[in-house]
Amino acid sequence: MKLPAILTLCILLATVSAEILLNADFELPPSNWKADSTSPLFPLNENNTIPGWTVEGEVMYATAGADLSLPQNSHAILLGQDGKINQTFTAKGAQMHYLLTFTLARRNQSCASSAGLVVSAPDNSAQFSLNRKYGKEPWEVYGHKLGNWGGGEAVNLVIQSQAIDADPNSTCWPVVDALSLIAVQSLKQENDNLLLNGGFELGPAFPDFSSEGILLDSEPSLLASALQQWTITGTVKYINSKNYFVPEGKTAVEIVSGISSGVQTVQVLTQDSNYKLEFMMGDANDSCSGDFTVGVAAGLLVQNFTVHSNGTGSAKKYSMAFKGTGPSPTTISFKSYTTTQREDGIFCGPVIDTVVLSSGHRSNLHGTFLVAFLLLAILKIRELV
């Protein structure tokens, strides 16, 4: 089933495209920085900062070079010991979901360990670390939901380093770059799909420079997930049709972190009523080959689905019938039962897309009886004539 044009239009209209953050790509430098500087790191402090941001602790204005790879060979911020940057923005208009995309890198790729990057906003905090398992670039793009705000609220976005090692000298400090913050409205129920965001069309914004998707880490709460209406176990990659094979629409999810990772949602269904779950499963055309097995749970029913992939981009449609388990919300989940790596060692996995939940299938049986009754009536009338 193709994504309805009206839904696509609603998604586009629901996204606030205007820039929310000032100097989100850090290309506006500090006033006393010189472009011909021979040093790739320029120290910042509360009296010498960059437009849009305040700084605290050890913070450096970083320039791409031989020991630091950045998207588009640009500039970024290195957060050293107790390093922190923050910016306050205004959440205008109605209550909206604020979704952040950012790039995480580090200077020395041979570090034994890396410091974490903590992203926080009011009542919300999450930690990220560079692992280099899911793409060939020396940096990774992550997605994160900051929270819900509106009505002119002032929201303080804080990004800071968090040491993992006891010895700060043995830690590679994080480098953050290319932030993108969008605001989206809540989706409304479709007539032909009981699930919200069943096609995974509503999530964080894709940067133009990246061809390796957006990593989404574990998030057990529907309200806090950047993939709207879905929770995440392990790590999944949010992919788009520009750079990957996507079964339908413009976006899908690839389960990349192996066994027990995946996505999950809940829906309040009528107890003992009949429902049908349909979905697409395949590969992303990223040279990920092998047998993918995904366990699909819908209420009390769990079924395993296996697809063989040549890594060249393909998908099949699957379905399963089950009964609602009301009055408690019914869980619908997709979890990988396999761990897959490409020949270059990059972790990859099955693609899930176009998840459709429908009800009322007993009415089809009633329709069959009605047709049969009419046929018998016609035959009886002919005998009488």
Secondary structure, 3 states (H helix, E strand, C coil): CCCCHHHHHHHHHCEECCCCCCCCCCCCCCCCCCCCCCCCEEEEECCECCCCCEEECCEEEEECECCECCHHHCEEEEECCCCEEEEEEEECCCCEEEEEEEEEEECCCCCCCECEEEEEECCEEEEECCCCCCCCCCCEEEEEEEEEECCCEEEEEEEEEECCCCCHHHCECEEEEEEEEEEECCCCCCCCCCCCCCCCCCCCCCCCCCCCCEEEEEECCCCCCCCCCCEEEEEEEEEECCCCCCCCCCEEEEECCCCCCEEEEEECCCCCCEEEEEEEEEECCCCCCEEEEEEEEECCEEEEEEEEECCCCEEEEEEEEEECCCCCCEEEEEEECCCEECCCCCEECCEEEEEEEEECCHHHHHHHHHHHHHHHHHHHHHHHC
